[in-house]
Amino acid sequence: MILNGISCAVLGHGVTSKKENGVLGHSFFGNWKKLDTLFSSVECNTFGQKEVRYTRDPITTEINGISK
């Protein structure tokens, strides 16, 4: 996505491996199916926002899900 002339990555962009792209690759944030499952399971707050707390892999420290 390009915003004000700057290339930006969006959630669920499809690049899920650091081998594919060392900057964008992320097994959680790059995977639309995981994000869709996550956001469909969380209710909106009074402002229409979805608030989540992420969990991390204890070895890699990469975000890998949410805590409820």
Protein Blocks (a to p, Z undefined) as FASTA:
>chain_A
ZZehiacddehilpabfklomklpcfklmmmklmmmmmmmpccdfkopacddddddfklo
pafbdcZZ
